[in-house]
Amino acid sequence: MDKEICICAAITDTTGYIWRGHRHSDCISSAMEAGRKIPMQKESDWQGFVTSKNRFVNRYEGYDLQISAGVESSGGGYRGHRLFSEDLY
């Protein structure tokens, strides 16, 4: 079985809908343009990634998945044990 990896940035809005995009800012812009509210809690709770198994994971779980799968950061190295969209592409 293939290892699960992160494939794109994603956020969840206050309704729980998952917005996907190249960067987190793209996700936020799309949600706001659609009139959705963005959570005001810690970013680690609503900013994350969609995985190759179509799951939403937060930045910390995304980092763990990438490390476990042996995927190197394309951004020049992982920072702070959390994943950034710059690490994907």
Summary of the structure (lengths in Angstrom):
residues: 89
radius of gyration: 12.6
end to end distance: 23.8
largest distance: 39.6
contacts: 243
relative contact order: 0.23
helix: 31%
strand: 24%
